[in-house]
């Protein structure tokens, strides 16, 4: 790209951003909310059966890992 093409591309981008800024300012003063992180999250509840299945799966993974470690020694 030549220098003139770069300057033209920058000028186009500036004009586009100025149009967006004007649209945002003329939107009646309404605020755009970006505070999604401020909402409290709902606590996820697992059933006792689900917790037991997860615990059993983790114990199987630990046992498999321990068996692999003792076989390497």
PAGUKOL-299294 format. One line per 2 residues: number of its first residue (from 1); their letters; for each residue z, y negated, x negated of C-alpha. Coordinates in nm, 4 decimals. Each point is the difference from the previous one (the first is absolute). Example, Ala and Ser with C-alpha at 12.3 -4.5 7.8 and 13.67 -1.06 7.14 Angstrom:
BEGIN
1) AS) 0.7800:0.4500:-1.2300 ~ -0.0660:-0.3440:-0.1370
***
This chain:
BEGIN
1) XX) 0.0000:0.0000:0.0000 ~ -0.0838:-0.3428:-0.1225
3) XX) 0.2439:-0.2851:-0.0068 ~ -0.1658:-0.1683:0.2976
5) XX) 0.0194:0.3204:0.2064 ~ 0.3698:0.0350:-0.0791
7) XX) 0.0671:-0.3595:0.1025 ~ -0.1946:0.0514:0.3243
9) XX) 0.1975:0.3170:0.0772 ~ 0.3299:-0.1801:-0.0637
11) XX) -0.1076:-0.2914:0.2208 ~ -0.0894:0.2428:0.2822
13) XX) 0.3376:0.1692:-0.0295 ~ 0.1805:-0.3354:0.0033
15) XX) -0.1839:-0.1112:0.3133 ~ 0.0754:0.3326:0.1683
17) XX) 0.3694:-0.0311:-0.0847 ~ 0.0080:-0.3603:0.1246
19) XX) -0.1434:0.1156:0.3340 ~ 0.2630:0.2734:0.0258
21) XX) 0.2740:-0.2491:-0.0839 ~ -0.1253:-0.2394:0.2685
23) XX) -0.0037:0.2810:0.2561 ~ 0.3538:0.1011:-0.0884
25) XX) 0.1257:-0.3573:0.0198 ~ -0.1675:-0.0645:0.3348
27) XX) 0.1418:0.3128:0.1613 ~ 0.2489:-0.2073:0.1976
29) XX) 0.2809:0.0238:-0.2518 ~ 0.0701:0.3635:0.0731
31) XX) 0.1607:0.1789:-0.2878 ~ -0.1383:0.3197:-0.1361
33) XX) 0.2857:0.2428:-0.0375 ~ -0.0010:0.1971:-0.3218
35) XX) 0.3622:0.1098:0.0140 ~ -0.0557:0.3659:0.0761
37) XX) 0.2517:0.0992:-0.2665 ~ 0.2842:-0.1826:0.1735
39) XX) 0.0088:0.2303:0.3008 ~ 0.2626:0.2726:-0.0101
41) XX) -0.1502:0.3463:-0.0170 ~ 0.0878:0.2605:0.2552
43) XX) 0.2028:0.2834:-0.1411 ~ -0.1860:0.3281:0.0031
45) XX) 0.1998:0.2875:0.1376 ~ -0.0702:0.3610:-0.0964
47) XX) 0.1192:0.2898:0.2053 ~ 0.2495:0.2395:-0.1543
49) XX) -0.2716:0.2673:-0.0072 ~ -0.2367:-0.2278:-0.1906
51) XX) 0.2708:-0.0890:-0.2542 ~ 0.0754:0.3701:-0.0492
53) XX) -0.3684:0.0801:-0.0592 ~ -0.0323:-0.2822:-0.2522
55) XX) 0.3156:0.1117:-0.1822 ~ -0.1190:0.3608:-0.0114
57) XX) -0.3387:-0.1036:-0.1378 ~ 0.1653:-0.2115:-0.2687
59) XX) 0.2306:0.2867:-0.0985 ~ -0.3043:0.2272:-0.0334
61) XX) -0.1678:-0.2582:-0.2256 ~ 0.3147:-0.0254:-0.2167
63) XX) 0.0270:0.3774:-0.0244 ~ -0.3658:0.0272:-0.1002
65) XX) 0.0488:-0.2663:-0.2654 ~ 0.3149:0.1679:-0.1385
67) XX) -0.1783:0.3355:-0.0111 ~ -0.2843:-0.1590:-0.1955
69) XX) 0.2424:-0.1555:-0.2487 ~ 0.1833:0.3235:-0.0720
71) XX) -0.3307:0.1860:-0.0489 ~ -0.1090:-0.2527:-0.2649
73) X) 0.3138:0.0463:-0.2121
***
